C-alpha cells in the first residue's frame, strides 16, 4: 500500500489560515505560526465583541430614553417604573426609537407612566 503524505492537507490548512490573516501587520500575514496565533486571538476578540455590542446598544437606548424622559419632566427610572405599574410592555429599543423619531408618541407614553405612578 502506498504511503500517505500530508503535504496537501497541511498546505490547505495553511492557506485557510493565511487567507484569514490577509491584511494583518508585519509577518503575521505571511508566516503561518504567527498568523495562526493572530487569527485565533482575533476570533476571540470578535466573539467577545459580538456580546459587547448588545450591551453597548442597550446603554445607548437608555441614554436616549432618559434624555427624552427629562424633556417630559421625568427621569428614566420613574418612566420605566410607571410603565411597569401601568402594564405597558414596550422594550427599550422601541422606546428609544420613539424618543428619537416621534416625540409626540413618546410624550403620550410619559403621560401614561405619570398616571400609573
C-alpha positions as CSV (number, residue, x, y, z in Angstrom):
1,X,0.0,0.0,0.0
2,X,1.2,3.5,-0.9
3,X,2.4,5.8,1.9
4,X,0.1,8.8,2.5
5,X,1.8,12.1,2.7
6,X,0.1,15.1,4.5
7,X,1.6,17.8,2.3
8,X,-1.7,18.5,0.5
9,X,-3.8,18.6,3.7
10,X,-1.2,20.8,5.5
11,X,-1.0,23.2,2.6
12,X,-4.8,23.6,2.6
13,X,-4.8,24.3,6.3
14,X,-2.1,26.8,6.0
15,X,-3.8,28.6,3.1
16,X,-7.0,28.8,5.0
17,X,-5.3,30.4,8.0
18,X,-3.2,32.8,5.8
19,X,-6.3,33.8,3.9
20,X,-8.0,34.9,7.1
21,X,-4.8,36.7,8.2
22,X,-4.7,38.8,5.0
23,X,-4.1,42.4,5.8
24,X,-2.5,41.8,9.2
25,X,0.5,44.0,10.1
26,X,4.1,42.7,9.8
27,X,4.9,39.0,9.5
28,X,1.5,38.0,10.8
29,X,0.1,37.9,7.3
30,X,2.6,35.6,5.7
31,X,4.2,33.4,8.4
32,X,1.9,30.6,9.4
33,X,2.8,30.2,13.0
34,X,2.3,33.9,13.8
35,X,-0.7,34.1,11.5
36,X,-2.4,31.2,13.3
37,X,-1.9,32.9,16.7
38,X,-3.2,36.2,15.4
39,X,-6.3,34.6,13.8
40,X,-7.1,32.7,17.0
41,X,-6.8,35.9,19.0
42,X,-8.8,38.0,16.6
43,X,-11.5,35.3,16.6
44,X,-11.7,35.5,20.4
45,X,-11.9,39.3,20.2
46,X,-14.7,39.1,17.6
47,X,-16.7,36.7,19.8
48,X,-16.4,39.0,22.8
49,X,-17.2,42.0,20.6
50,X,-20.5,40.4,19.4
51,X,-21.5,40.1,23.0
52,X,-20.4,43.6,23.9
53,X,-22.3,45.1,21.0
54,X,-25.6,44.1,22.7
55,X,-24.8,45.9,25.9
56,X,-23.5,48.9,24.0
57,X,-26.8,49.3,22.2
58,X,-28.8,48.8,25.4
59,X,-26.7,51.7,27.0
60,X,-27.4,53.9,24.0
61,X,-31.1,53.2,24.2
62,X,-31.2,54.0,27.9
63,X,-29.4,57.3,27.3
64,X,-31.8,58.3,24.6
65,X,-34.9,57.3,26.7
66,X,-33.5,59.2,29.7
67,X,-32.9,62.4,27.6
68,X,-36.4,62.3,26.1
69,X,-38.0,61.5,29.5
70,X,-36.3,64.5,31.1
71,X,-37.7,66.7,28.3
72,X,-41.1,65.5,29.5
73,X,-40.4,66.2,33.2
74,X,-39.5,62.6,34.3
75,X,-36.4,60.6,34.8
76,X,-35.6,57.2,33.2
77,X,-36.2,55.2,36.3
78,X,-39.6,56.9,37.1
79,X,-40.7,56.3,33.5
80,X,-39.8,52.6,33.5
81,X,-41.3,52.2,36.9
82,X,-44.5,53.9,35.8
83,X,-44.7,51.8,32.6
84,X,-44.3,48.6,34.6
85,X,-47.1,49.7,37.0
86,X,-49.3,50.5,34.0
87,X,-48.6,47.1,32.5
88,X,-47.2,48.7,29.3
89,X,-44.7,46.3,27.7
90,X,-42.6,48.3,25.3
91,X,-38.9,47.3,25.1
92,X,-36.1,49.8,25.4
93,X,-35.2,49.6,21.7
94,X,-38.7,50.7,20.7
95,X,-38.9,53.4,23.4
96,X,-35.6,54.8,22.2
97,X,-36.8,54.8,18.6
98,X,-40.0,56.6,19.6
99,X,-37.9,59.1,21.6
100,X,-35.8,60.0,18.5
101,X,-38.4,59.8,15.7
102,X,-41.8,60.5,17.3
103,X,-41.7,62.9,20.2
104,X,-45.4,63.2,20.4
105,X,-46.0,59.5,20.9
106,X,-43.2,59.4,23.5
107,X,-44.8,62.2,25.4
108,X,-48.1,60.2,25.4
109,X,-46.2,57.2,26.9
110,X,-44.8,59.5,29.5
111,X,-48.3,60.7,30.4
112,X,-49.4,57.0,30.9
113,X,-46.4,56.4,33.1
114,X,-47.1,59.5,35.2
115,X,-50.7,58.4,35.8
116,X,-49.7,55.0,36.9
117,X,-47.1,56.4,39.4
